[in-house]
Amino acid sequence: LKVIAIDEQLRVIYEDNVHFDKDLPEFKTQGGVYIHSDRLTVTSPVLMWVKALDMILEKMKSSGFNFSRVRALSGAGQQHGSVYWKKGSIQILKNASSELPLHQSLKVSNSPIWMDSSTASQCRELERAVGGAQQLASVTGSRAYERFTGNQIAKIYSQNPEVYKQTERISLVSSFAASLFLGTYAPIDYSDGSGMNLLQIWEKAWSKSCLDACAPGLEERLGCPVPSHSVLGPISPYYSQRYGFSPDCKIVAFTGDNPASLAGMRLQEGDIAISLGTSDTLFLWIQEPTPALEGHILCNPVDSQTYMALLCFKNGSLMRERIRDDCASGSWDEFSKALSSTVAGNNGNLGFYFDVMEITPEAVGIHRFNKDNQKVVPRFPKEVEIRALIEGQFMAKRIHAEKLGYKVCK
């Protein structure tokens, strides 16, 4: 959990973090999660998040941070995770005693999170119910994905109907955190709600056919979605009394981590941002998207009338590092020199490098082609191999972005 405070000039005046495994060892998580015995189910203890929030605010208080100067507060949470509020929870939120840390008042179960991949059967059922994978993508922005919230809810309803029956509200991680500060249930925002396989991204309303396919009585448990930049209301009296926040401090809708990246980087129409990590992530502002079976279309967190596209590529930095080790003696300097020594276009030599099963597209293996479109075995000369890897990766990103409706300006 991270906190950052900025002033009106966007200067950072405070930042800190709580590391779940290290600072909250009593929850016995690994990487902040529990990986269950089936290796598919992955959850996180919600009370750990609440305790981390208590802890970070106490650290700020001890440092002398002046909470009364905070004019507005917002945040981001990992997408897709869901929190199930038991009946009566809203009264606990509204009436929490400022004498106690919040985690001592709440009772919530563990949350399925984005790493979970245990809902394959629910995904198949949802796609079947709405007329196929492409139809689901056309309505909600994505085909059915195991980590997406609607499929997680369907699993809970199917396997633990009593738990579902006793649930009065379902939040995303982002709207859960906003609810803590608001002192009542915060709505799900359009942008994070686009990662659930439940929201009609064009109408900005829940899809009845998707809701019905997942669980009964779901709409009232989700509440009405709102624009991502909505001011939800003033901060809960709990935080004013315990930490000294001004009662006028505004809570702005929280959103998902990916939409928050687009907003935080101040992308505009036509811009593309690429995160080069273990997996590469590409996201962009888009006016007229064309949802496809690969990638995701989300409502834009900055402008509710436009959209953002998101593409994930699993073979990212680990693939580049492997070719660096094979072809450049493990040196990025040597890798860069080799890349610079070859011409753009690589004289028609091209490669697709997938050490592990790729998401976009679904493919695995190393595939090399020369200018005559003939398969090349074994590998290219080292400097050609390096350029084939880099150009292949970035051409793939452009091609798949164009499939989602991105237009490259000449």
VENCOR-V352820 format. One record per helix or strand of 3 or more residues. SS is the DSSP state (H for helix, E for strand). FROM is the first residue (numbers start at 1). TO is the last residue. If there is no record, write none. Layout:
ss->SS from->FROM to->TO
ss->SS from->FROM to->TO
This chain:
ss->E from->2 to->6
ss->E from->12 to->17
ss->H from->20 to->23
ss->H from->25 to->27
ss->E from->33 to->35
ss->E from->42 to->44
ss->H from->46 to->62
ss->H from->67 to->69
ss->E from->82 to->86
ss->H from->89 to->95
ss->H from->102 to->104
ss->H from->120 to->130
ss->H from->133 to->140
ss->H from->149 to->159
ss->H from->161 to->165
ss->E from->167 to->172
ss->H from->173 to->182
ss->H from->190 to->193
ss->H from->208 to->214
ss->H from->218 to->222
ss->E from->231 to->234
ss->H from->237 to->243
ss->E from->250 to->252
ss->H from->257 to->264
ss->E from->272 to->276
ss->E from->280 to->286
ss->E from->296 to->299
ss->E from->307 to->313
ss->H from->317 to->327
ss->H from->332 to->340
ss->H from->346 to->348
ss->E from->350 to->354
ss->E from->365 to->369
ss->H from->382 to->403
